[in-house]
Amino acid sequence: MKTILFLFLVAGITAVAQKKTESKTPPNLVIILADQWRGQALGFEGKEPVMTPFLDNYAKESLVLGQMVSNYPVCSPARAMLMTGQYPIKNHVYSNVNSSSAPFGIELQDDAVCWSDVLKANGYSNGYIGKWHLDSPYKPYIPTSNNIGPVAWNEWTSPDKRHGFDYWYAYGTYDEHDRPMYWDTNDKRDDFKYVNQWGPIHEADKALAFFKNESGNIRKTDAPFSLVVSMNPPHSEYQTVPKNYYDLYKDIPLEDLVKDPNIPPAGTELGDQYRKDVKYYYANITGVDEQIGRILKGLKDQKLDENTIVVIMADHGNCLGKHSEISKNNIFEESLRIPFIVNWKGHIQPRKDNVFLGSLPDIYPTLLELMGMKSKTPKNLDGKSFAKYYLNGKGEKPKEQYILGAIVSNNVDMNTGFRGIRTNDYKLAFVKKKGKGEYVLYDLKADPFELTNIYKPDLPIVKKLQPVLFQWIEKTKDGFVIDK
């Protein structure tokens, strides 16, 4: 009798535990995507003197993946990987989308099945706010300031190209953060509007309105929802940040902000540029951090936080002058590594994970499985679901990350730029510049600032990683040729 009672109690406890970790209704999804925010620039990381008070606290109740990378660290390819779950060669966004790449069809393809298309087909009400940068400009170009030079960048996204997003308050790409421009859901191509407000503040306001749905016509009240809030800062131009955020840094001695040994010395072009921009860059990050806090407070105020998966991330990082690189699209850690924080109350176990090797194409299938739609995931993705690992850190995890970038958009055989493989301990890449190629190997543990290329062909780690890199290039049907 005691045995039966014990088994009954165990069964009851187990049932309660399962109920606690299972969603009664489909979870909502909120993705907050910042542009050009390197993963080292977070207060709780302790690597740089940047102020991120909201995320410092939010990280304590979330999953933080400290080794997440942007596999192609530049805007359009990174965003396309997030949306399609495919690497750039397959999804055809293998360079930034602009008028130079347009003749080669480089943009998000109309027949791509994005995760937002899957959610739409399964009853979700989807919203997108902010930067999109996945549609090619076409003549006559939209008369915005970044479309009047030799290369046009900005374009309206017609409703048939929005991939399941019902509510649309967005733009292609536009970097005047203190006077941004947007197309609303029902606007035509010539109906864009300018706003005299810092972009992240305005976009946070729009996110709060989406949650409140006061008029009842922003989203379907009786449907689960997804919302992407895509903020452009801390992308350049850095000096357009509101004064109150810059004032937090203006009196900090510059030498306290330029201690890392991979910052070029003063008197060099990019060393001086780093010193000019770093306070503004940090100020933008602090401003974005505050707006993230506002958005998630609004989610809680509407009692939506209990059954919403929240993802906070960036499309890529920013060297800002480190390694004599002006920003991104290179092999260095400041360019590759991004913030990545996931929260789902009662489901995802809060923890800091510095082992999991996260990649952008994996986010799509992972989120769909977490949301109960594993069977709805398209079969042609490059990404793989790690939903079980997200929940509690148990189960399979990636052995390496693949990186690529700097592909010349008019080079149809793809034989430009770099390709590489990254593990927790090492990064091996083959880099082509001005027609010449060389191997680069960094020991990320012994040399975290990547000061010394230790590549030698007979090193055991080279013999281990090199075949894996060759296999990946072959598997992805990449035309990149490595000298052997």
N, C-alpha and C positions, 0 to 999 in steps of 0.2 A: 504493500500500500504506500509506504514511504517512497519507494522507488517510482511508482506511478505519479505521485504528487510532485516529486522532484522533476520528473520529465515534463510534467504539465507546466510547472513554473518556468523551466528552461525554454520550453516552446513559446510561452507567453512573452518572456523577455526578448527572445529572438524576433518574434513577430513585431513587438514594439520598436525594436532597433531597425528592422527592415522598413517599417512604416515611416520611421524618422528620416531614412535616407532615400526614400522613394517620393517622387513628386506626384501629388494627387492630380494635378493638372499640368499640361505642358509648360515648362519654364519659359519665362521671357529671356531675352538676350540683349545686353547692352555692351557695345564695343566702343571704347573711347580710344581713338587713334591719334597720336601726336606725330608731327613730322620732324625728323632729324634730331631726335632726342636720344643721345647715347646712353647705354645702360649703366655706365659708370657714374653718371650724373644724377644720383639719387641720394638724398641725405642718409637714409638707413644703410646704404652700401658702405659708407665711411671712406670712400675713395676720393671724393672731391668735396670742397667746401661749398656745396650748393644747398639751399634751403627748400625742402619739400615736406613741410610739417604734416599735410594731410596724408600723403602716401606713406610717410613714416609710420603713422598710426594704422592706416588701412592695411599695410603689409602684415601687421601682426595677426590679423584675422583672415588672411588670404594665403593662397599658394603663390609663392614667388619663385619663378624659374630664372635663376641667375645666369644661366648659360644659353638663353634664347638668342638666336641670331637672325638677322635679315640675310637670307641666302644670296640675294642679289641686292646689295645695299644702295639702291637708288629708287626714287619715288614710284614710278609707274610699274616696273617689274615687281617690286615688293608688294604693292597693292593688288596686282593681278594674281600673285601667288596666294595671297590671303583670300581673295574672292573665288578663285578657281580650284585651289588645292593642287595645282600643277606647276611644274617648273617652267621658266620662261621660254625654253625652246618649244615646248608643247603648246602653251597657251598663246604663243606668238607675241608676247610683250617682252621683248628682250633688249629694249632700251627705253628711254623716256619717250612718252607720247608727245609729239610736236609736229610742226609742218615739215621738218627735215626727215622724220621717220615715217610720216604718213604715206609717201609713195610706196613703201614696202609693207603696208598693211599692219603696221605695228600699233595695235590698240586692242582693247578687250573685244573679243570676237562676239558677234551677235548670237551665235549658236552655243556659246559657252554656258554651261549649267553651273551657276554660282550657288553658294549655300543659301543666298537670299531667294533664288528661284525655287529651291527645295522647300524652304519655309513657306513661301507664298503658296505653293501647291498643296501644302498641308495646313492651310487655314490661318497662317500668321498675317498680321498687319505689320508691314515693314516700313521703317523710316530712315532717311539718310540726311545728315546735316553736315555741311562743310565741304572740304576738298575731296574731289573725285579723281581727276587726272588720269582717266582711262579712255577718253575719246579724242580722236584726232581732229585738229582744227581744219576747217575747209573754207574756201573762198566763197563770198567775201568774208574775210575774217571779222570776228566780233571786235568792235573798236575799243578794246581795252589797252592799257599802256603796255602790257607784255605781248601784244599782238602786232605792234607797229614797227618792230625792228626786223632784222633779217630772218629771224625765226619766230613763228607764231606758236603760242602755247595754250591759250585758253579756248574752251569751247563749251557750248550748251550741250546737255545730254537730253536728247528727245525721249519722250515717255517710252517708246518701244525699245530703248537701249538701257533702261534703268534696272533691269534684271530683278524684277519682283518688288522693288521699293515703291510703295504707294504714296507715301509722303516724301516730298523732295524739296529740300531747301539747301541748294548746293551750287558749286561752280566747278570748272575744270581745274585750273591752277592759277593762282593770283597772289602776289606776295606783298601787297600793300596792306599790312595787317591792321593799321589804324583807320583805314577806309576800305574795308572789304566789299566785295560785290557778290550777289547771289541771284539765282533763279528760283522762284517759288514753284510749287507743284504744277500749277496751271499756266505758268508764264510761257510765252512763245520765245523764240530765239532772241528777238530784239527787246524783250521786256525786262532785262536784268536791272537790278537796283543796287545802288551804293548805300552803305550804312556808315554813319560817322560814329563808330564805336570799335574798340579793339575786338578783333574777330573772336577769340575764345570767350569773351564775356557775352557777346551777342549770341554765340552758338550755345552757350550754357543756358541762356534765357529761352532759346528755342527748344532745347531739350526739356526744360521744366514745363513748358507749354505742352509738349508732346505727352509727358506723363500725366498732367492734369486733364488734358483733353476737354477743356471747359466748354468749347462750342460743340463738342461731340462729333466733329468732322475731320479732326486731325488723324485719328486712328479709330479702328473698330473697337468699341468699348468692350464687347463680349468676346474678343479674340485675343489669344496670346500675341505678343509683339516682339519685334526686334528693332533696335535703334543703333545706328552708327553715328557717333559724333566725331568728325574728322577735323581736328584743329591743325592749322598750318604752323604756328609757332611751336617749338623754338626754331623753325626754319628761318633763314634770313628773309627779309631785312631785320636785323636784330635791334636796331636803334628805335624802332617804332613801338617798343614796349611801353606801357603806362609808367609814368614817373614814380608812382608809389612802390612799384616792384624794383625799379632800378635803385631807388633810394636805400633799399636794404643792403646794397652792395657798394655804394659809391664811396664810403669811407673805409672800406677794407683795404689794407695795403696790397698793392698789386703783387708784391713778392709772395704773399700768402696764397695767391691763386695760380701761380706759375711754377710750382715746385716739381712737377713731374719731369723726369729726364728726357722724355720724347718731345718736349716743347722746344722748338728751335730757339736759339739765343736771341736776345734783343739785338737789333741792328741788322737782322736778316729780314727779308720781305715777309715771310710767313710767321716768323717769331714776333715781329711788330704787329702783324695782323691779329695774331692770337691775343696779344696784350690789349689791343684795341677792342676786341669783341667779347672777351670772356665774361666781363661783368654783365653785359647786355644779354649774352646767351643764358647765363644763370638766372637773370631777372625774368626772362621769358619762361624758363622752366618753373620758377616759383609762381608766376602768374597762371600758368596752365595748371599747376598743382592746386591752386585755390579754386579754379573753375571746375576741376574734377570733383573737388569737395562739395561745391554747390550742386553739381549734377546728382551726386549720390545722396546728398541730404534730401534733395527733391524726390528721389526715388523712394527714400524711407518715409518722407512726409506723406506720400500717397499710398503708403503701406504696400509697396510693390517690391520691396527689397527681399522679402522672405522667399520668393520663388522666382528670382531673377539671377541668371548667370551674368556676372560682370567681368569683362576683359579690359584691362588697361595696358596699352602697348604703344610702340612707335613703328613706323614703316622701316626706318633704318637709323643709324647713328650719325655722328658728325665728328671729324677730326679737329675741325676749327683751326687748323694750322699744324697740329701735331704731325710728326713724321714728314713735315713739309707738304702736307696734303690739305687743300683748302677746305674740304668738307667730307664727302662720302665717295662711294663707287671705287673702293680700294680694298685691299685685303686686311687692313689693320683692325684691331679689336674695337677701337673707338668708332669705326665705321660700321662694323658688323653687329656688335652686341647692342641689344635694345632692352628697355624695361619690359617686363611681362608679369602681370599680376592678375590672378584669376580668383574670383570669389563666388561661392554659391553656398549660402548658409545651410548648415545641417547636412551637407553633401560632400563638399570638398574640404579635406582636412587642412587647416591652416599650417603652413610650414615654409621655411626657406630651403629651397633645393638648389644646390650648386653642382649637381651631378648630371641632371637630365639635360640632354643635348637637343633642345627644341629647335624646330624649323618651321618656317611660315606655311608650307603646304600641308603640314600635319594639323594645323589648327582647324580647318574646315571639317575633316572627318571626325576629329576628336569632339568638336562641339556638337555635331549632329548625333553622335552616339550618346553623349551626355544628355541630350535633349530627347532621347528615346527614338531617334530616327536612323539608327544604324542601317536598317534594311532599305532606307530611302537614299542612301549615299551612292552617288554614281560610281560605276566600276572603273572608269578611266582616270581616276585621280592618281597623282604621284604620291601624294601625302598618305600617311597611315594614322589610324586612330590610336591614341594612347589614353583613352578615356579612363580606363581602370587605374592607370598610374596617376592621373590627375586627382582621382578621388582620394587615394591613401598612400601613394608612393610605392605600391607593391605591383609586381608584374613586370612585363617587358619594357625596356627603354632603349632608345636609339644608341648605336655604337659610335656613330660619327655624324657629322653634318657636312653637306656639300655646299660649296660656295662658288659663285661665278659673278662676272661683272665686266664693266668697261667695254662691252661689245659695241663696235661701230655699227650704227643702224643701217648704213648702206652697204654693209659687207654681208652678202647673202650666204656666204659659206661659214659664217660665225667664227672664223679663225682669227679673232682678235680678243684682247682683254686678258682675263685671268680665269683659271679654274683651280679649285683646290678642295682639300678635305681637312676638317677640323675635328679634333677630339678634345677631351678635357685637358690633355697634357701637351698636345702638339698641333701645329698647323703647317701643312705642306701645300704649297701652291706653285703653279707654273704661270709666270707673268710675262706677257708680251707688251713691249713698249717700243715704238718706232721701228717695228720690224724685227726686233731682237727679243729672244725669250730666255728666261732663266728660272731655275728652281729657287724657291724660298722656303726655308724651314725655320720655324720659331719654337723654342721650348717655352710654353706658356706658363709653366710653374716657376722655372728658374729665371726666366726673362719676361716678366709680365708686361713690360713696356716695349717689347719687341725691338730691342736695340741691336741684336746680333743675329745675322743669318748664319745658321750652323749647318746648312746643307752640305752633305757629302754623299755621293751615290752609294757608298758601301755601308752607311749607317743602318743598323737593324730596323730602326723605326721607318726609314725611307723604304726599305725592302718590304716592310709590312703595309705601309699606306699607299705606296705607288700603284700596286695592282688594283687596289680598291678604287683609286681615282680613275684609272684606265677603264675599269668596268662601268663606273658611273657615266663617263663620257659616252661610252658605247651604248649603254642602256637608254640614255636620254636622246640618242640619235643626234648628238652634238657634233658639228663639223670641226671642232677645235682640235688642232694637231699639236701634240707634245713631242719635242725632240727627245729621242731615246738614245 
